[in-house]
Amino acid sequence: MRDRIAGGGRIGGDLSGGLDSGGVMATAARRLQQHDRRLTAFTAVPAGEIDPADYPRRIVDEGALAALTAASFPNIDHVRVANFAGSMFDASDRASRAMDCPVAAPVNSAWLDAIGEEARRRGVGVLLTGQMGNMTMSYNGSGWLVDLCRSGRWGELLREFRGLVRQGASWPSLINRYMLGRAPAPLRRMVRTLAGRPELDFRQYSMIRPEFAARLRLLEQAREISGDLTNIDRRGDMRVEMIETLDLAMYGRAAKRMYGFDRLDPTADRRLVEYCLAIPQSQFLRDGQPRSLMLRAMEGVLPDAVLRERRRGLQSADWHVGLAAARDEIVVEIERLSRSPLASEALDLPRLRRMVENWPSGGWGRREIYYPYCFALTKGLAVGRHIRQVEGVNG
């Protein structure tokens, strides 16, 4: 943190209701306070109505928890930013051009862009994030359970399972995730289907044409993953794979081009990454408490309500609001994509048309609606628009 806030510029940061951004903001605030400097924390909050029944175990508005963290430090100025201050596709197009590739999460582009513009307007020179925290300081220790399964240390595994159940987990979910997830794919899929928890088919979260996917040999990989990376029986550390996959420098360069500030993530610092990877995984999951190391480190630093919260936050919980506002634009975009040779070959445009024609009237959190519309449709359009722009097919 010391290295990332050096200099006299204005410091800002993303602040959710969770541990990662909370820990980053708390550490920054305490160091800045030593030099009588302030910190601006930006929190994305819903701009539209959300039915709480759609997401019963998620936090759909993290504004209140974020406010508690901000209020704990006298030098933090808290700013709530509406998720959809502009067009979802305008924001994703801007990010796509800045990164020179399609955006991975189009529904998040709108609030990321809104925060970026607000931070630029306020003269922020450095925007801090905690994007890599889940793989470093606040890792939940799930790999420890995988190691116990793999090595047949059933007594230790049973003890951790019991602790997790005391924390609110269920026996079926634990067995499903950590034991069944390592079974051969056909057996795994059959058992989950019989148990009433069928795996996602890749078409639920992808708009790629099956024929195109088969030609690129993506179908087997998709069936192995089935929407859940824990299905893959890794021999290495999943954290390392995720760290090697994410190109945070690309996001940083894009932010600099779009808003003029440096987007920096202290949780991705190589020194911190190596330190956390060297800590025994049993420290991250201890006595059935996931993220135990971070919880112990933040005791007395972050508010108790933040430390005790067991639900996960849901970014862009009102994603359907921005998507519905862009419905007419989507119809026009599909017609444009039909004139793109590669987009027509790679994307299932007839399916896209059917989804727009059969627009849901509610139930946005239901699995059969959430994945096809929030993931497949938006990502398919983001990829298609990028292809069209590269090809120069803009009419």
Summary of the structure (lengths in Angstrom):
residues: 395
radius of gyration: 21.8
end to end distance: 47.4
largest distance: 64.2
contacts: 1272
relative contact order: 0.17
helix: 57%
strand: 9%
